[in-house]
C-alpha cells in the first residue's frame, strides 16, 4: 500500500506543470494596474462627453476610434482580472490551500481585501445620489451584498472578483498539479464560456483569471522565444489587440453592456496575458522604468480605490452639469464637448486621487490587516482529525 501511494504521488509529480515565473511582488505590475485604473477614469470621462463617434462628426470618426481605444475602460477591466489571477496564483503558491480551514482563511483575507473599500465607495455614491434627489437606501443594501450595481456601476467587477477568488484555489490546483492536458481542458472550457455564455454573469470572465494564473507556468521554450525578436513582435501585437480588440473582433456589432462582451473580449485574452507576462519579465527596459516610477507606483497603490470612487464622482458631476444645461445633447460644438471632457476629467481626477489615497490608507490597508489577523487566528485553531 505504501509503495502504491508513493507511486501515485510520483505520477502526480510527473504530470504537474513547472512554475517558471517567480512568486513574488512585481512593482512593475503595480504600476501597470495604476495605468489601467487611470485609463478607466479618463475613458469614462471621454465616453460621457462623446458617447459615440457621431458626436465628433463623420470626418473625425477615426479620432473617436483612436481615443476611445487608447482610453477604453473595458480592456482595462479585463486586464485587472488577469492581474488578479496572476497575483492570487502567486499568493496560493506561497500559502497553499490544503484543506477547508486554509480555504476559509484564504477567503477571509480576500473578502477583507475587496469589500471594505467597496462599501466606502457605496456610502459616497449614496451621499451623491441623495444630493441629486435619487437616493435609495434599499438600493445601497442590495449593492453592499453585490446584488445590484445601479448605485455604483463599476462594482459589477467586484462580483466577478469575488467569484474568481472563490474558484481560484481550484483553478490553481488544476494548473499546478493536473498537468498540461487538464490545464488545457480547463482553459478550453472557460474559453467556450467566454465566447458563448452571458449568464451566469461571472462565468464568461473566469478565463481571464485562469490566463493570469497561467502566466506563471509558461514553458521555458516560450521564455527563450520572448527574449528575442519574437518578444518585440508579441509586445506590439499585444498592445494593438489590447487597445482595439472590440473594433477588430466586433466592429459595429460591439455591445457596451458588460454582460454582452462575448463577441470581442475573447481576443483580449492573449493580449492581457502577454502584457502581464512581458511586464513581469521586464522584457522592455523603458516600459519597466516607467512603470516603476514613484508617480505610477503611487497610482498603482491607490488604483483599487481610484477605480471604485471615480464613477460616483463622475456621475454626480455629469448630472449636475446636465441640470445646468451642459450635456452632450445641449453642447453641440466639437470645441464645447472637448472642453466638457477636459473639465470632467480634471475635476474627477483632482477629487478622486486624494479620496482614493484616504481610502487606501484608512480603509484598504486596515482591512487587509484585519483579514490577515482573522485568517491567522483561524489557522491557529486545532484542525479536525
N, C-alpha and C positions, 0 to 999 in steps of 0.2 A: 504493500500500500504506500509506503514511504517513497519507494522508487517511482511508483506511478505518479504520485503527487509532484515529485521533483521533475519528472519528465513533462508533466502538464505545464509546470511553471516555465520550463525551458522552451517549450513550444510557444507559449505566450511571449516570452522574451524575444524569441527569434522573429515573431510576427510584428512586434512593436516597432513603430517608426522612431527614428532618431531625432532628437531635438537638436537643430543645427544653429539656432539663434538663441543667444544667451538670455536667461530670465533675469532681467534687471530693470532698473529705471532708465528710460531713454529721454534725456532733456529735449532732444530734437522733436520727439513725438508730442511732448507737452507743448512745444512751440507750434507744431502743426495743428494741434487742437485749437490753439489760440487763433491762428489764421483762419481756420474753418469757422470758428464762432464769430469772428469779425465779419467774414463774408456773408454769414447768415443775417447778421444785423443790417449790413449795407444792402444786401439783396432784398430783404423785406421792405426797407425804406424805398428802394428803387421801384419795386412792384406796386407799392402803394401810390407812387406818383405816376408810373407808366405801366398800368396793368397789362396792356397788350401792345403789340407793335403799332396798332392804329393810332395810338396817342403820339407817336413820333412822326407819323405820316409815312406814305408808301416809299418815298425816296430814302428814308432812313431806317427801313425795316431791318437792314443788315446790322445797324448800330444797336438795335434792341437785342438782336441775337448775340452780338458780341458782349455787350454789357450785361445782359441778362444771363449769359453763360458764365462769365468770369465771377459775377456775384450771385450766382444761382444758389439759393439756400437749400434746395433739395439734395444735390450730390453731397453737400457738406454734412447733412444729417446722416446719410448713408456712410460717409467716412467716419462719423462718430461711432457708428455701430461696429465697424471693422476695428477701430482703435479699442473699443471696449472689449471685443473678442480677444484681441492680442494681449491687452493688459490683464484681463481676467485669466487667460491661459497662463501667463507668467506667474500670477499670484497662486493659481492652483498647483503649479509646478513647485513653488516654494512651500506652500502649505496645502498638501494634498487632502482631499476629502476621502476618508477611509471608512466612513460609517454614518449613521443617522445623526450622531452627536456632532461630528465635524460638519456635516451638511447644514445643520441648524445654525451652527456658529458662523459658517460662511454666509448664509442668508441674512443673519443679523447684521454682519458687517456691511453687506451690500445694501440692505434696506436703509440703514442709518447713513449710508453714503448718498443715497438718492433722494429719500423722502423729505428730510428737514428743509433743504433748500427749495424743493418743490412746493412745500406747504407755505413757506415765506413768500414765494412768488405769487401764490394764490391769494394770500392775505392782501398783498399790494394790489393785485388785479381786482379784488373785490372792492377795495377802497376806491380805486379809479372808477369802477362800474357804478358805485353809489354816487360818485362825483358827477357822473353824466346821466344819472337817473335810471340806470339799468341794473342796479344791484339786486341779487337774488341769493340769499344765504343757502337755500336748498341746493342751488347750483354749485355753490362753494363746497358743501358737504360731499356731493357726488364727485366733484373734481378731486377732493382730498383723497379719495379711495380709487382714483383713476377710472371712474365710471363715466365721466362726462368731461369733455375737453373744451367746452364753449368758453369758459371764463378766461382761460389762457391756452390758446390753441396749440402752442408748442409742447404742452405736457403730454400730447399723444405719444411722443417719443419716450417718455418715462414709462408708459405702459409697455412699450417694446423693450426698453432696458430691463425692467423688472422681469418680464417673461424670459428674455435672453439670459439673465442672471440665474433664474430658476433652472434653466436647461443646460447651462454652461458646464457644470461638472460632468454631466452625462456625455456631452459632446467632447469634452476633454478626454474622457475615458476612451471614446471611440477613436480619437486621433492618436492618443499616446500608446494605447495597448491593443487596439483592434487591428492594427496593421493597415497597409496601404489600400487593400481591397475593401475592407469595411469602411475606411475613411472615404474612399471614392463613392461607395454606395450611399453613405450618409449625405455627402455633398451633392450627389446627383438627385436624391430625393428632395433635398432642400431647394435645389435649383429649380426643379419642376414646380414646387410650391410657390416659388418666387414668380415664375412665369404664368402659372395657371390659376392660382388662387387669389381671392380677395378677402375671404373670411376662412378661419378666424383671423382677426386683424394682424396679430403678431407673427403668424407663421410665415408669410412671404418674406419677412425681413430676417429670419433666423440664419439664412445662408450668409449674410454679411458678418454675423458673429463667428460663424464657422470659418469663413475666409480669413478673419483676423487671427483666429486660433491657428490656422494652417501656416501663417507666416513663420512660425517657429519651427516648422517641420519640412521646409523646402529641401530637396535633395542637394547634396554637395555639388553635383554637376551643375545645378541651376545657379548656385552661388558663384561658381567659377565662370559660368557664362555671363552673369551680370557684371562681372568685373571688367569685361571687355567692351567692344563697340556695341554689342547687343544690349548692354545696360543703358547706354545713351539712347538707343532707339526705343527701348522699353519705357524709359522715363518720358520721352517725348510723346509716345503713344498714350501713356497713362494720363498725362496732363490733358491731351486733346479729348480723350474719352471721358475723363472726369468732368470737364467743363461742358462738353456738348453732346453727351450721350442722349439726353432727351430729344434733341433735334435730329441726331443721327438715326436713332432707333425708331422714334415715333413721329417726328415731324409735326404736321398739322393735327395728327391724331393724339398728340400728347394731352394727358389729363392731369390737372394740377391737384386734384383731390388725392390725399396721401394713401387712400386705400385703392387707388386705381393707377398706380405707377407701374403695373406689371409689364406694360408694353415697351418700357425703356429701361427700367432700373437694373435688369439683368446685365446690361452692358457696363454698369458701374462696378460690378463685382471684380473683374480683372483690374480695372482702373484703380480702385481703392486698395486692393491687395498689393499691387505694385508700388503705389505711393507709400504705403506703410512700410513695406519691405525695404524699399530703396532709401527711405529716410532713416529707418532703424540701422541700416548697414552703412550709413554715411557715404553713400555712393557718390554724391555730388558735394564737393567741399564747400562751394559757395552757398548752396542751399542750407547745408548743415550749420554754417557760420551764422547765416541769417536767423535760422530757427532757434539758435542758442543765444541770441542777444537778450539783454535784460528786458527790453520792452516786449518782445514777442513771448518770452518766457512768462512775464507777468500776465499777459493776455491769456496764456495757457493755464495759469493757475486759477484765474477767475473765470475761465471760459464757461464752466458749467452754470454758474450764477448769471453770467452775462447772457447766455443763451436763454435762460428761464425768465429773466427780468426785462429784456429789451422789448418783448412783444406787447405786454400790458402798457408800457410807456408809449410805444408807437401807436397802439390802438386808441389810447386816450387822446394823444395829440392829433391823430387823424380825424377823430370825431369832433374835437373842439374846433379844428380848422374848418371842417365842413359846416359846422354851426355858424361860423363867422363868414362863410361864403367862399372858402378856399378848398376846392376839391378838384380831382382830375376832370370832373364834368363841367365845373364852372370856370376853371383856369384853362383856357383853350390854347394859349400860345406855347410854343416849344420852350421859349425862354422862361415863361412863368412856371411851367411844370418842372423844368430843370432847377429853378430856384426853390420850388417846393421840395423837391427831392433833397437838395443840399441842406435846406433848412431842417427837414425832418431828420436826416442822417446826423447832422451836427448836434441837434438838441438831444436826440435819443442816445447818441454815443456819449455826450457830455454828462448825461444823467445816469446812464446805465453803468458806466465804468466804476464810479465811486460806490454806487449801490451794490454792484457785484463784489467789490472789494470788501465792503462791510459784511455782505452775506458770506463770502468765503472765510473771513476772519472770525466772525461771531456765530455762524451757523454751520457751515460745511465742516470746518476743522473740529469744532466740539462734537459734531455729530459723528464724524469718523472716529474720534477718540472714544466716544460712548459706545459705538458699535464694537470696537476692539475690546473694551473692558467687558462688555456683556458676553462677547464670544469667548474671551479668556476665562471668565467665571464659569461659563457653560463647559468649557474644555476641562476645567479643574474638577468637575464633578465626577464621581466614580462611574465608569462605563458599565453598561449592562453586560452580564456574563454571556 
